[in-house]
Amino acid sequence: MRLYIPVATGIEASVKRELSRLGYGEAPAIRGRIALEGGWEDVARLNLRLRAGERVLLGMGEFPAPTFDDLFAGVRALPWEEFLTPHARILIDGKSFQSRLMAIKAAGGVVKKAILTRLKEHGAPQFDEKGERAIVGVSIFGDVATVTLDTSGDGLHKRGYRVLTYDAPLRETTAAAIVEDSFYGRERVFCDPFCGSGTLAIEAALYARNIAPGAMRTFDFTAWKCAPPVLAREREAAKEEVFRGELAPIFAGDISPRAISVAKEHAMRAGVAGDIRFSLADAGDFTSVEKYGVLAANPPYGERLGEKRELSSLYKKFSRAFHALPAWSAYVITAYPEFERIFGRATRRRILYNANIRCGLYFYFGEKPKEGDKR
Ligand SMILES: C[S@@+](CC[C@H](N)C(=O)[O-])C[C@H]1O[C@@H](n2cnc3c(N)ncnc32)[C@H](O)[C@@H]1O
């Protein structure tokens, strides 16, 4: 089966790296997604284990669709009856680029009609849409339609641990991509001194413990007719691979008592509360004698007038604290435009979007441990 992993702008390299670590080779990201071949075990495995990828889509077919008639015929020719019952709740997610069929809403209607026609031709009596959810993707590029079924359902950033609301949280998949791209490993100290609801520290702990981020949730494909019951076995296999040894300390701090209580609750739900040391503290006071640590942070960037001066002194203090740490690396995601002027020129930078806000991700690579150095 052909599978596609959609990836958000700026985190393509992290998803490629994690796919390669999971044994799926080195596929390029084309038009915002990475294609690979796999079976139902891979569908289960990828849904459970991907940290930075957004979803796992199953490729149903690809065909020329310069007109609505071609789109209807192409979709109707696909074996929907093998996947869906007459009760399926079909939702259409459409996109079109550089194609004649740009009226994507109308194209979505055509796709749904073609699926229902096909199901009717294969014996479905009537449709009540009270059953399993089926998110059908239609992406038309250069007059060629790619039709997919979303095996994940809810996006993979929904791990299940973030139950409380908090201002400006980082998307879990973005936090995981930052951890994936960093020098972090379970033998290094990690700190997020602006932890908010705890996302970066929790994703670091899940990574260090090799806990599958999807372990606590379910996925749409399990309700489809033809999907074999592979998820339970893959869940068990993932449990066996959890690292149960000692980790170097993971610190999470924030100046807000509410942030600390939200982050603790989330860490507890993610099963990593015992791995994170929380403290009510000012980020500018963070210090450590440990070498080669990893500082990952998503400081406030202030949308309101009048915050600018406050922010400048906050960033200056944070910069002094980081530059005093021995051989640490820093990974900072912020939309604050003055960031590099205050913190220093980054070794590398990337553009990301968090909640539709254009942010920079700034990398400051510290020294690597010398032979014989513990951390
Ligand atoms: C953008 S939010 C971080 C959101 C977080 N990444 C998450 O996923 O929920 C910024 C956080 O910085 C905290 N903060 C502001 N000034 C601080 C300071 N001087 N020291 C520590 N934390 C501070 C705020 O309370 C807020 O929780």
PDBQT file of the ligand as one rigid body, heavy atoms in Angstrom, charges set to zero:
ROOT
HETATM    1  C1  LIG A 401       4.693  30.935  24.704  1.00  0.00    +0.000 C 
HETATM    2  S1  LIG A 401       4.453  30.389  26.358  1.00  0.00    +0.000 S 
HETATM    3  C2  LIG A 401       5.178  28.759  26.340  1.00  0.00    +0.000 C 
HETATM    4  C3  LIG A 401       4.192  27.728  25.884  1.00  0.00    +0.000 C 
HETATM    5  C4  LIG A 401       4.709  26.335  25.976  1.00  0.00    +0.000 C 
HETATM    6  N1  LIG A 401       5.753  26.066  25.021  1.00  0.00    +0.000 N 
HETATM    7  C5  LIG A 401       3.572  25.315  25.822  1.00  0.00    +0.000 C 
HETATM    8  O1  LIG A 401       3.655  24.441  24.949  1.00  0.00    +0.000 OA
HETATM    9  O2  LIG A 401       2.583  25.442  26.536  1.00  0.00    +0.000 OA
HETATM   10  C6  LIG A 401       5.635  31.333  27.235  1.00  0.00    +0.000 C 
HETATM   11  C7  LIG A 401       5.713  31.035  28.726  1.00  0.00    +0.000 C 
HETATM   12  O3  LIG A 401       6.773  31.807  29.282  1.00  0.00    +0.000 OA
HETATM   13  C8  LIG A 401       6.411  32.114  30.637  1.00  0.00    +0.000 C 
HETATM   14  N2  LIG A 401       7.268  33.235  31.097  1.00  0.00    +0.000 N 
HETATM   15  C9  LIG A 401       7.166  34.558  30.844  1.00  0.00    +0.000 A 
HETATM   16  N3  LIG A 401       8.181  35.225  31.429  1.00  0.00    +0.000 NA
HETATM   17  C10 LIG A 401       8.949  34.297  32.060  1.00  0.00    +0.000 A 
HETATM   18  C11 LIG A 401      10.153  34.368  32.818  1.00  0.00    +0.000 A 
HETATM   19  N4  LIG A 401      10.780  35.500  33.066  1.00  0.00    +0.000 N 
HETATM   20  N5  LIG A 401      10.668  33.208  33.304  1.00  0.00    +0.000 NA
HETATM   21  C12 LIG A 401      10.034  32.020  33.093  1.00  0.00    +0.000 A 
HETATM   22  N6  LIG A 401       8.893  31.917  32.383  1.00  0.00    +0.000 NA
HETATM   23  C13 LIG A 401       8.372  33.026  31.869  1.00  0.00    +0.000 A 
HETATM   24  C14 LIG A 401       4.934  32.412  30.558  1.00  0.00    +0.000 C 
HETATM   25  O4  LIG A 401       4.329  32.254  31.837  1.00  0.00    +0.000 OA
HETATM   26  C15 LIG A 401       4.469  31.373  29.507  1.00  0.00    +0.000 C 
HETATM   27  O5  LIG A 401       4.018  30.204  30.175  1.00  0.00    +0.000 OA
ENDROOT
TORSDOF 0
